[in-house]
Amino acid sequence: MRLTQNPPAAAAAGTREELQNAVRDIRQSVKDQVAAAKAEAPTAQGPTPPGPPSLPDGGRITVVGSPDFPFGAGGQISREASDFAIIFVAMVAAVLVLLPVTRAWARRIDPDRKGGAQIPADLSAQIAQLNQSVDAIALEVERISEGQRFTTRLLSEQRAEAGRPMLTGGEKKNPL
């Protein structure tokens, strides 16, 4: 079994020519429809407005600068950014107005804040007596600690004197 020609390649070549003819026909049909629409447009709508001006530099546009966030086309602030700004301002205003109102309401319902805290007379007399007692105890503790320092110093001086020999130059110590 020997093949002289590749049948799929021959079929592909035939379909390729057919496809190219179909593309040419479609292009010609579109061009004819556009020409008919242009010829019909001035009579239906009146004169056509002038087209956009031609761009310099071969029609290329160069954008210089940063992206236009949060501004959209025409320098308008985007909807999300304006919503965020409105919410932020409303919250700041609510805090500034409601904080003092809330504090005043809390002071009004708090019973301990009326006229400040007042101590009964018998309790203030007991506190004064307790203060005098603590001062007296502190004075006595100071006296006791001073006496302790004095006796400690005396004992250390006696031990220092007892440890030194009391011999004069010519005497010898008795071994017994």
C-alpha positions in Angstrom: 0.0 0.0 0.0 1.7 3.0 -1.3 0.3 6.6 -1.1 1.3 9.0 -3.7 -0.4 12.1 -2.3 -1.5 13.0 1.3 -5.3 13.2 1.0 -5.8 15.4 4.1 -3.2 17.9 2.8 -5.0 18.1 -0.5 -8.4 18.6 1.2 -6.8 21.2 3.4 -5.5 23.1 0.4 -8.9 23.0 -1.2 -10.7 24.2 1.9 -8.1 26.9 2.4 -8.9 28.4 -1.0 -12.6 28.1 -0.3 -12.1 29.9 3.1 -10.1 32.7 1.5 -12.8 33.2 -1.1 -15.5 33.3 1.7 -13.5 35.8 3.7 -13.1 38.0 0.6 -16.9 37.8 -0.1 -17.7 38.7 3.6 -15.3 41.7 3.5 -16.8 43.0 0.2 -20.3 42.6 1.7 -19.4 44.6 4.8 -17.8 47.3 2.7 -21.0 47.5 0.5 -23.2 47.8 3.6 -21.0 50.5 5.1 -21.0 52.5 1.9 -24.8 52.2 1.7 -25.2 53.3 5.3 -23.0 56.4 4.7 -24.9 57.3 1.6 -28.2 57.0 3.4 -27.1 58.7 6.7 -26.9 62.4 5.5 -30.4 62.3 4.0 -31.9 60.8 7.2 -30.1 62.8 9.9 -28.9 65.9 8.2 -25.3 67.0 7.9 -22.7 64.9 9.6 -20.6 66.5 12.3 -16.9 66.9 11.7 -14.8 64.0 12.9 -12.2 64.2 15.6 -9.1 66.2 14.9 -6.0 64.3 13.8 -3.5 63.5 16.5 0.1 64.7 16.3 3.0 62.2 16.4 1.3 59.7 14.1 -1.8 59.3 16.3 0.0 58.0 19.4 -1.1 59.3 22.8 1.3 59.7 25.6 0.0 59.9 29.2 2.3 61.6 31.7 1.6 61.5 35.5 0.0 59.2 38.0 -3.1 57.1 37.7 -6.3 59.1 38.2 -7.4 57.4 41.4 -9.7 58.5 43.1 -10.6 60.8 40.3 -12.5 59.4 37.3 -12.9 60.9 33.9 -13.1 64.7 33.9 -11.6 65.1 37.3 -14.7 63.8 39.1 -14.3 62.0 42.5 -15.4 58.4 42.2 -18.6 57.2 44.0 -16.7 55.0 46.4 -14.4 57.7 47.5 -17.2 60.2 48.1 -19.2 57.7 50.0 -16.2 57.0 52.2 -15.6 60.7 52.9 -19.2 61.3 53.8 -19.3 58.3 56.2 -16.0 59.5 57.8 -17.3 63.1 58.4 -20.6 61.7 59.8 -18.8 59.5 62.3 -16.5 62.3 63.5 -19.5 64.6 64.0 -21.3 61.9 65.9 -18.4 61.3 68.2 -18.0 65.0 68.8 -21.7 65.5 69.6 -22.5 62.3 71.4 -19.5 62.0 73.7 -20.3 65.0 75.9 -24.0 64.1 75.9 -23.2 60.6 77.0 -20.8 61.8 79.8 -23.4 64.3 81.1 -26.0 61.6 81.1 -23.7 59.2 83.0 -22.9 61.9 85.6 -26.6 62.5 86.1 -27.5 58.9 86.8 -24.4 58.1 89.0 -25.4 58.7 92.6 -21.8 58.8 94.0 -21.0 61.9 91.9 -23.6 64.2 93.5 -21.7 66.7 95.6 -18.5 64.6 95.8 -17.8 61.9 98.4 -18.4 63.1 102.0 -17.0 61.3 105.0 -19.2 61.0 108.1 -17.8 62.9 111.2 -17.3 59.8 113.4 -15.4 58.1 110.6 -13.1 61.2 110.1 -12.4 61.2 113.9 -11.4 57.5 113.8 -9.1 58.2 110.8 -7.4 61.0 112.6 -6.9 58.8 115.7 -5.5 56.0 113.5 -3.1 58.5 111.9 -1.8 59.7 115.3 -1.3 56.0 116.4 0.7 55.2 113.3 2.9 58.2 113.9 3.5 57.2 117.5 4.4 53.6 116.4 6.8 54.9 113.8 8.5 57.1 116.4 8.9 54.1 118.8 10.2 51.8 116.1 12.8 54.5 115.3 13.9 54.6 118.9 14.2 50.8 119.1 16.3 50.7 115.9 18.6 53.5 117.3 19.1 51.5 120.5 19.8 48.3 118.5 22.5 50.2 116.5 24.0 51.6 119.7 24.3 48.1 121.4 25.7 46.5 118.3 28.4 49.2 118.1 29.3 48.7 121.8 29.5 44.9 121.4 31.7 45.2 118.3 34.1 47.6 120.1 34.4 45.2 123.2 35.2 42.2 120.9 37.9 44.3 119.2 39.5 45.2 122.6 39.2 41.6 123.9 41.0 40.2 120.9 44.1 42.4 121.3 46.8 41.4 123.8 47.3 43.8 126.7 51.0 43.1 127.0 53.7 45.7 127.4 57.1 45.3 125.7 59.0 43.2 128.4 56.4 40.8 129.8 55.9 37.3 128.5 52.6 35.6 128.4 52.0 32.8 130.9 51.1 29.6 129.1 48.7 28.5 131.9 
